[in-house]
Amino acid sequence: MAAALSATSECDHVAYEEPDQPSFAEDPLREFTFSNADEVARVSEELSEVDIERWRAYGWAKFELAITPRDGTPADDTLLRLMIPRREVRIRDGIARLRGVTEDDLGRLEQRLIPLAPQEPVGQDLMEPLLNGASAEGYKALVAEGVGAIRGGVFDKVILSRVVEVPFEIDLARTYLAGREGNTPARSYLLSLGGWEVAGFSPEIVTRVTPSGEVTAQPLAGTRAFGADEQLNERNREELYRDPKEVFEHAISVRLAAEELTTVCTPPSVAVKEFMQVRERGSVQHLASRLSGMLAAGESEWGAFAALFPAITASGIPKRAACDFIGRSEPTRGLYSGAVLTLDFDGELDAALVLRSVFRHEGRTWLRAGAGVVGESTPERELEETCEKLRSVSRYLVEQPVG
């Protein structure tokens, strides 16, 4: 459904899939843009003025929302964009519910609910030689610099990423279709909004807030390859549990997630619900934990989002020092390691971490992946980890037909 509607959409749109609950929204009826982290506090106020029954907002937040100056100085770029759609499809329990402002809007959606024919991906052959290409040596040098900063006491952990350009035009909707079949994401999304086009298979959420005020965080940290060889997968799984570097990286991420939840939740309610389980996510497997708490009086879903954004597993520990290092050392991330999110009229918020994605913006198409760097990291292993993650997307790229 998402791929078919996206492929035939002629306006801004967002497809967003929670487990067994895909939705699609297009043609912004109302838009909200914010250019500074301080402005996030105004989101609830502005959305409260929406006079559409049972509305849902869709949008994205850039990673730079976390590192823009918090002194009220406007940034030069939109860092958070939300839209309330003119047309929308939500599927629950196998039933599609269509919403539109007019009868014509509903008819335009119904006519397009035709499955998109899949197409053979070409990324396995065309992209594999590029994964260890131009950015590899620079990335290893950056990891070494990060390890030096950690040993110098600047921070405990930092997630460092690299870009791999895609040198051919891709069919984004069919890439999403192929990648969704080949991945096991926590969330997935396919969007064209505010000049950004993204297809992605998120391994984890930044946060989820229910209407009753339960806040969930889901840090994934610790990575090994996952593929068709079951015996190798099992060895890699056992290695994850035995590797001191991976276990330490995961444990400190869980600790910080608990601390962040405590800033917006009643402290007694904050608990670790799952600890160091292994989750398979496409071409990799991760150590995963799940924490939750109940919003304290006076706190909102946006307060929870602000407390947990950016995700620990895409920034570092402490966050501010790690984000400052990332901002100085890497090309602008944009939507990479930001969030794609939905927000409902009743306060329900669901925000996917933007990883395992392909990006198209201002004439470029690229992939991006990172690895968690701690004091025991080696540049060679962290480079290998980025390649493992890149394959979650690169092998499913579908080339745009010529003509």
Sequence and secondary structure as in RCSB ss.txt:
>XXXX:A:sequence
MAAALSATSECDHVAYEEPDQPSFAEDPLREFTFSNADEVARVSEELSEVDIERWRAYGWAKFELAITPRDGTPA
DDTLLRLMIPRREVRIRDGIARLRGVTEDDLGRLEQRLIPLAPQEPVGQDLMEPLLNGASAEGYKALVAEGVGAI
RGGVFDKVILSRVVEVPFEIDLARTYLAGREGNTPARSYLLSLGGWEVAGFSPEIVTRVTPSGEVTAQPLAGTRA
FGADEQLNERNREELYRDPKEVFEHAISVRLAAEELTTVCTPPSVAVKEFMQVRERGSVQHLASRLSGMLAAGES
EWGAFAALFPAITASGIPKRAACDFIGRSEPTRGLYSGAVLTLDFDGELDAALVLRSVFRHEGRTWLRAGAGVVG
ESTPERELEETCEKLRSVSRYLVEQPVG
>XXXX:A:secstr
 HHHHHHT  S EEEEEETTEEEEEEEEEEEEEE SGGGGGGHHHHHTT  STT EEEEEE GGGGTS SSS   
SS  EEEEEEEEEEEEETTEEEEEESSHHHHHHHHTT          HHHHHGGGTTSTTHHHHHHHHHHHHHHH
HTTS SEEEEEEEEE  S B HHHHHHHHHHH   SEEEEEEETTEEEEEEESSEEEEE TT EEEE  EEEEEE
  S HHHHHHHHHHHHH HHHHHHHHHHHHHHHHHHHTTB GGG EEEEEEEEEEETTEEEEEEEEEEEB TT  
HHHHHHHH S GGGSEESHHHHHHHHHHHS   TTTTSEEEEEETTS EEEEE  SEEEEETTEEEEEEEEEE T
T  HHHHHHHHHHHHHHHHTT  B    
